[in-house]
Amino acid sequence: MGNSYAGQLKTTRFEEVLHDSIEASLRSNSLVPRPIFSQLYLEAEQQLSALEGGSRVDNEEEEEEGEGGLEPSGPPNPYQMHPPPEGCCTTDGFCQAGKDLRLVSMSTEPIDVPAGFLLVGAKSPSLPDHLLVCAVDKRFLPDDNGHNALLGFSGNCVGCGKKGFCYFTEFSNHINLKLTTQPKKQKHLKCYLVRNAQGALTKGPLICWKVSEFRGRQALASACSASLFPSLDSSGPPAASSSEPTPGTNPSVPVGAQQAGPASDHPSLAAATGPAVFNGKDSPKDQQLVKNKLSAMPRPSALGILSNSGPPKKRHKGWSPESPSATDGGFSQGGGNRAKYESAGVSYMPQVGVVGPASVTFPVVASGEPVSVPDNLLKICKAKPVIFKGKYSHGNFPYLCGNLNDVVVSPLLYTCYQNSQSISRAYEQYGASTIQPISEETQLLLTVYYLVQLAADQVPLMEDLEQIFLRSWRESHLTEIRQYQQAPPQPFPPAPSAVAPVTPAQLPWLAGLAASSCNDSVHIIECTYSLAEGLSEMFRLLIEGKLAKTNYVVIICACRNAAIDSCIAVTGKYQARILSESLLTPAEYQKEVSYELVTGKVDSLGAFFSTLCPEGDIDILLDKFHQENQGHISSSLTASSVTKSTSLDVGSAPTCTSDTQNLDLGSFEKVDFLICIPPSEVTYQQTLFHVWHSGVLLELGLEKEHVTKQRVEQYVLKLDAEAQTKFKSFLQNSFQNPHTLFVLIHDHAHWDLVSSAVHNLYSQSDPSVGLVDRLLNCKEVKEAPNIVTLHVTSFPYALQTQHTLISPYNEIHWPASYSNGADLYPETKKYFGLSEFIESTLSGHSLPLLRYDSSFEAMVTALGKRFPRLHSAVIRTFVLVQHYAAAMMAVSGLSRMKNHTSVETLEIAQNLLDSPRRCPCGHGLMVLLRVPCSPLAAVAYERLAHVRARLALEQHFEIILGHPSSGISVGTHFVKQLKMWQKIEDAEWRPQTYLELEGLPCILIFSGMDPHGESLPRSLRYCDLRLINSSCLVRTALEQELGLAAYFVSNEIPLEKGVRSEALESGTEKLSSTDSEEEELGTEGCFETGSTSEKRSPVKRERPHSHDSASSPLSSKASSSVLCGESSAQPGGPSQREQARPLQPCGPSEEGRVPGDKQRLRASQGPPVISRHSPGLAPQPDSGLRTTQRSTQVSVTSSSSQLSCSGSSSSSTVPAAGTLVLQAAQCSMTKACQQPPVVFLPKLVYDMVTSTDSSGLPKAASLLPSHSVMWASSFRPLLSKTMTSTEQSLYYRQWTVPRPSHMDYGNRAEGRVDGFHPRRLLLSGPPQIGKTGAYLQFLSILSRMLIRLTEVDVYDEEEISINLREESDWHYLQLTDPWPDLELFKKLPFDYIIHDPKYEDASLICSRHQGIKSEERGTPRKPEDLYVRRQTARMRLSKFAAHNTYHHCEQCHQYLGFHPRYQLYESTLHAFAFSYSMLGEEVQLHFIIPKSKEHHFVFSQPGGQLESMRLPLVTDKSREYIKSPTFTPTTGRHEHGLFNLYHAMDGASHLHVLVVKEYEMAVYKKYWPNHIMLVLPSVFNSAGVGAAHFLIKELSYHNLELERSRQEELGIQPQDIWPFIVISDDSCVMWNVVDVDCGGERSREFSWSERNVSLKYIMQHIEASPNITHYALIGMRKWSSKAGSREVREPFSRCHVHDFIVLNVDLTQNVQYNQNRFLCDDVDFNLRVHSAGLLLCRFNRFSVMKKQIVVGGQRSFHITSKASDSPVSIMPAQYICAPDSKHTFLAAPAQLLLEKFLQHHSHRFFPLSLKNHGHPVLLVDCYLNLGPQISVCYVSSRPHSLNISCSDFTFSGLLLYLCDSFVGAGFLKKFHFLKGATLCVICQDRNSLRQTVVRLELEDEWQFRLRDEFQTANAKEDRPLFFLTGRHI
């Protein structure tokens, strides 16, 4: 099918062609212009479609007779071949380059065939005996069945090698075919070429062009008769053909076999198998299914746009069959577009037939059984029969010809049958794979049963049928799937027993039996030969009028090959009309309606209406009335209103959870945002207002004070044609600011989910199609690490498919229904959503809020029969407008017109006109008239405006035509009223949002196929949805329409209609709430009126808030209740605000607007109240304005407006009971506070919404969730009423798949985590509940969170006991020394006193000169206050900070070991043993070493035994790495420990080892996969930090020896091996250095400043110290903001070091940490090191900041009772007990109990020592904390140790803790004790206790009593410690 002239498109511009063809179609009455494009595939469906139209396509060449083609019906056009270029070869069999292409020559030649190409033989007319060899892209060739050849051509010349021929015309010229007819690949490419066994190229199988070729022509022929606008005679969508949909695959594969069912059922959904009587639309269950309903999506097929010349244009060669736009039958089905009849699979066009009766019956063109459709079928039947193809043997469905405009053929039932034949994979896990599917006969019989039980006003739904099949199948296989089903459901309809299968012979008889009881509503036709026979019979009966009462005709042919053929025709006028119209796409629907209006076909309706009125035409009556009443027009209304809005406080908004690899919140400094909204001017203005008045721009720091509206506009993007420019600048901004987190908010996110691939087809017709996908899913957005996309919608279902990009963990369902919604809103408010409306229909004692109009429906049905060719939307609109006109006339005085309207419409008109009269201020109500079709809306507007004018009601109410693309137009008179009510002085002000129409009496005609998020005011009283069409019968569309009426009402005054509904429990509203699972990022919402609720959100903060009177933070709220009248409202009762201000009569209170703001607000925005649904951010009222007593709350409180109008003298009284006395004449707006609007629905929709399934779930919720998705399988459980939003999301994620036109179609996630985008979030909540305010609040919280994430709480405490420091003669006077001078330093005395503030509760260590007064020690804190009361300061993290697991940035990805594909780095486990005499056994440690860190270690061989850890040399001066290995002992802080030292080390190489307990190894390894772990032996699982320090030090010394011996062999001296390690706490976050500027030489005056530096800087400075190996311990100050010059004046101190120490393991070889210690082990070790004569040096000019971490560490030790698991708190006094007593034993290590007891209760042992600091307790060899009120003196018993002189001291006590042999009797006799001093000896067991007493001869000086023996409260197996106390004699 090549194009002449090398396929060049004619110069006619696309738009001109389109315009011409539309014009031609309107004028033409015979033939219709042809489309420019046919569809992409030559073969889309199996059957031949009947040719429609009067003649063949002239310029299309046909095959010759001998080729098996048909005779052309017209003479062929002569083909003019282009002359070949000068000088090229023109020899037959050779290409133009002169290379031989003949098969005989090429058979043995090696030929390079590119991938995807095949060698084929081309036939040249001039060489009949030769084949020419060509390489052709196989996508453009058909498969073996003649299917799936892509239109167009792509080939290479194998002779000269030239590639890339895109047109067969061009290629045929190149290979010199010399054709006299138009080049066609079907005609000249004859066969495939294959190599034989010898490798020679030979002729292979023929290319199967026949079917494709024939269908290609036929597609053209059928498309030729298509018109963009239907004619009157063919107003419905006629079916032109009847062929089976073949999903773009081999037709022999059954549809069901390609099903994409999910892998398994959700367990909780498994038993949801109640009766499924949906009255919803059919829903295809497979990717291959045609969803023949009105779809929101444009067609993704090739366009059926009309043209006046040429064969179909070829597709670009790059289009592959797999691409989403490569349309085949499967595409039409999978696409989000409704093929309205079979030939849509071919032409993809509104096939609206020829104008005038199509009486020409076209001759049948192929074998088959033709059925002629009678000419006058529609005229006689008053409806177009819809024929659903059922079961039929392959290829046997008859062809239809003749008057094809009057029938519709649909494959829906066929696909339903096919689908139900396939068993879901979900059942296979139960062994169901061997179970047979339901038989074809049973399916058909069940269908008949189903049709029989349908009521006369019901429409059959495929979903009902599917559920019937599913239940039938389940019941027949109960035993096999009993695990899957809890109880057999009640069968509905009653199905025949599945035990005995139905045979084909029985089927017609059984079907006839079933239908016999239904009064002929189902008619069975049995035919013996073929379905054609039955169809002909049906048409005959229809023409003869014998099926007048029949709604369904079932045709069964059961004789051929024992296979069942069947089809079902819907002939009922009501059902057929609804079904045929529902097969139109929205675009086709609009076109059809437009055509009927443009061509005046609706005039017949108007003529008919005029005959109905007995007094003559309504217009005549109107004119008469107008003349009579001229001069008596009512005076214009004058009034004003007071309004007030409730606001929504999102206490804690959803926080952005995301994959840790992709969003590091810590790396961002600020938040920016862009809100994308649908192209609706009203929504745009509404969103601008929300953003402007929310204060979010100021809070985020994006704008300074006095934000103008123009500035706000850059943050809101309307997704229209101009959107791309603005979006590009957003992307550029995000690229230029990598440290700003950009939140892309996609509001109304269920709109326009069309993929951009579909847009490519539509780019010229509608630039906005697919815009969301093009912008929000573009590569830049997906890959930008600083863009988070937040989808916001009330209807998230289309974003919850198997292919969704949004992780279920990133869904926020809001508001969460904590305690059944009890706490969602204040007591005075109730959200009225869909479930509450439904509930109102069940209350029974009052008029429901959800209604349908029976008289309107009856009239529409009658007119539908009278005007079968008019679309029902046209009829419904004209009837309704007529009803409105008659009602207005009746109310205006023409009471006889009441008979020409319905009661419902009359009520609306009456209230509309009366409401302003009832209110002195003139407030009225709004009537929303929803007319989805824009042309009809314009008609309604014109007609109603005309009637209003004739009735002289222009001043009484406004009529507003609302369309998404245009703003609001309101008459001058009404603008004045609004300005007066709202006290707006700006002369230019006009309302720009519907919310600003508050109180205006008006009819809002709201058009557009979908609402785009427009909010409506509180004065909305009637929501008239009688004109919504059948496209809304999917869940999203239905809920979207009903969402217009969603409302907040005052819960305290009974509703006018008596409806009181409890918490959000039922049905779909439950669906909009969620469970309170912790993982849900729910927002704790709290709605507040600001005046009546004492509840406050946890976040108490003053902030500007959105549209709560647009007030500033300084505003006070208006009082709760306002009465209309001249006198101001008087506060009544103590609940009234102190600042209740005088209020103007019924006018808007200024609500405390700041005077300076007034003008600005007025100039830009009208009413102070913008919302009836309170989407605002919560205003936090001043505390002084809060209500103090709930008992006297004012009762009338509303979300936006609280008005009560009364006489001029009335004033407010507020009785204590809380009821407000109202005058009888109530303002309509006051009523609006108390009741939601009344909603009128079409009967079909009403039945759908109000009926429920067996679980109580409204059937509407079981509909297909969205037009753009389809069910993954028929075998799916039903939704359940009890499902939360989270469970629903999981249900849809499992059971729905996107159509090919859906933007998620290409994302094959299917639940895999890597298919989710890490920076996508979804916020869903019911309509009108305030999601705008929620996401603006979210931005504020996110901004504060970022600031918070970049900050950290660090301990900020002054050093303690500074005044006790020894004023020694020696100071380190060299103030500028960078390093300590060893000789000078040795002369410094050691400062025994602990200055670290964390040891404020520790015992003071005395040295010789101290005389301490008791009051100098601070008062001790309670133990529980230790962590609460410590002072902290909030610091901004510097670039050199250490981080926890929450930090991820690009730089440290590799450091952390996270692979881009999220696989953890490989690690190996190595055992490392060394012996240690003190432990008495060999110690076995384990190292976990990641592969990336193995270079730090020495192995016996690669992968072999670990031998040692490499150590550098002392002499090494490299600045590239840190020499000292860093060890960090940690417990309980796998997430919060600061182990990421990458930035702290400034990227320098370093060795970092985490020291963890064995039971925590796995969790630490999970969080820190690239860190080396040292795993302590299991015996230390309950040990304290002392054990970790002990093992680190011993291991390091052992390793030092190993390294010395290893490197000695390399010739290195042992003393040259680096002996230092770092032991760091896991909470060290930043490091600082003090820069000192000395005033002069040796001057003591100096200035200093502190700055943050890297740990690398500090470590390299320390490691560079001269004589460093002479120091045993080096440390630094703890940072404090209060540090003064005194602390930093001396650069070095000889004192205690803590938290971060550099330890010389060589010098301290013989000084050990005490492995038993839990507390103060560093103080104990410092004292041991000093007493061993070693140097401790503290660098005072370095400081470490310690982060406050409230989890883990020593807090992880909980002391509990061993007897019970209950967490009873146990006091420290209970930690010890008498031996052998009945005391409760505790589950805690003995050592911990000992240390804790001594810390809090040591005064029991040392009563003399309490506050007696002059007489300390003597501690030998071990420092134990005896509490802050007891001082101690430490001495070492080791020989040659440094001790203080004790000759001056008289001690008040002696503590001997596990003393060893160095402590002897002689040693103790050196010390002097007070009389009555106490002794405490602590040993491991009672035996040791006695031996110690004897060995030390203690009984000589100390007196012991038996009752003075104690033990820690441990059981025997826990090895308690024993105490013996005595008194000094």
Disulfide bonds with the S-S distance in Angstrom:
Cys921-Cys1146 2.49
Cys1124-Cys1146 2.31
